[in-house]
Amino acid sequence: MTPTHFAFSSAFILGLTGLAFHRTHLLSALLCLEGMMLSLFIALSLWTLQLNSTSFCTAPMLLLAFSACEASAGLALLVATARTHGTDRLQNLNLLQC
């Protein structure tokens, strides 16, 4: 495994462990998701550059577009949660209560 592949895989794993174990605030969960998507985007971009094929060139841009949509939906949920509950702590959220 090259150092570049190790760096991107470890960045993805760190984002995944942060998402799994440090779930106190909604903002920290969204930041972990964005870190995972950024590492996936850079890894996919490097993979398409190493293959030298034009058929995979749109895959990183498609992933980046989905990442932007995910970020905007997450921020909208963060604002809605902060307005209704007064905080973004995940322990205060209950899906059974509306």
Wavefront OBJ file of the C-alpha trace (Angstrom):
o trace
v 0.000 0.000 0.000
v 1.444 3.321 -1.032
v 1.576 6.207 1.454
v -1.043 8.079 -0.561
v -3.516 5.208 -0.365
v -2.768 4.805 3.326
v -3.429 8.500 3.967
v -6.805 8.505 2.239
v -7.935 5.214 3.735
v -6.898 6.333 7.219
v -8.720 9.663 6.727
v -11.864 7.756 5.773
v -11.521 5.400 8.743
v -10.952 8.337 11.123
v -14.109 10.024 9.821
v -16.037 6.783 10.223
v -14.854 6.251 13.796
v -15.617 9.872 14.632
v -19.115 9.386 13.272
v -19.574 6.156 15.196
v -18.161 7.115 18.591
v -18.426 10.899 19.004
v -22.119 11.484 18.438
v -22.799 14.320 20.826
v -23.645 17.137 18.411
v -25.262 17.070 15.003
v -22.603 19.452 13.686
v -19.779 17.051 14.587
v -21.607 14.224 12.804
v -21.974 16.397 9.706
v -18.275 17.310 9.805
v -17.316 13.633 10.012
v -19.530 12.896 7.007
v -17.921 15.720 5.053
v -14.444 14.443 5.913
v -15.408 11.003 4.659
v -16.810 12.415 1.436
v -13.710 14.553 0.895
v -11.399 11.573 1.303
v -13.575 9.548 -1.086
v -13.517 12.374 -3.641
v -9.735 12.727 -3.565
v -9.219 8.956 -3.677
v -11.616 8.597 -6.618
v -9.935 11.483 -8.432
v -6.500 9.937 -7.992
v -7.840 6.577 -9.112
v -9.194 8.048 -12.362
v -5.880 9.842 -12.961
v -3.939 6.618 -12.491
v -6.177 4.670 -14.894
v -5.831 7.286 -17.664
v -9.287 6.505 -18.975
v -11.891 9.065 -19.931
v -14.860 6.876 -19.020
v -14.365 7.410 -15.269
v -13.760 11.174 -15.402
v -17.323 12.079 -14.446
v -17.408 9.903 -11.318
v -15.535 12.364 -9.022
v -17.708 15.262 -10.158
v -20.856 13.221 -9.573
v -19.637 12.315 -6.083
v -18.866 15.982 -5.408
v -22.372 16.981 -6.511
v -23.942 14.400 -4.200
v -21.666 15.588 -1.400
v -22.845 19.169 -1.875
v -26.479 18.047 -1.795
v -25.807 16.034 1.367
v -24.142 19.018 3.014
v -27.000 21.363 2.190
v -29.606 18.902 3.464
v -27.577 18.388 6.643
v -27.279 22.111 7.274
v -31.011 22.558 6.697
v -31.693 19.828 9.260
v -29.238 21.454 11.653
v -30.994 24.821 11.406
v -34.434 23.241 11.770
v -33.316 21.245 14.800
v -31.703 24.257 16.434
v -34.871 26.297 15.932
v -37.294 23.695 17.263
v -35.238 22.127 20.075
v -32.897 24.997 20.919
v -29.763 22.841 20.626
v -28.045 20.480 18.222
v -27.276 17.773 20.778
v -28.281 14.374 19.479
v -29.313 13.120 22.928
v -32.171 15.637 23.047
v -33.642 14.425 19.754
v -36.360 11.796 19.886
v -37.899 10.526 16.683
v -41.035 9.313 18.477
v -41.930 12.834 19.629
v -42.840 15.515 17.134
l 1 2 3 4 5 6 7 8 9 10 11 12 13 14 15 16 17 18 19 20 21 22 23 24 25 26 27 28 29 30 31 32 33 34 35 36 37 38 39 40 41 42 43 44 45 46 47 48 49 50 51 52 53 54 55 56 57 58 59 60 61 62 63 64 65 66 67 68 69 70 71 72 73 74 75 76 77 78 79 80 81 82 83 84 85 86 87 88 89 90 91 92 93 94 95 96 97 98
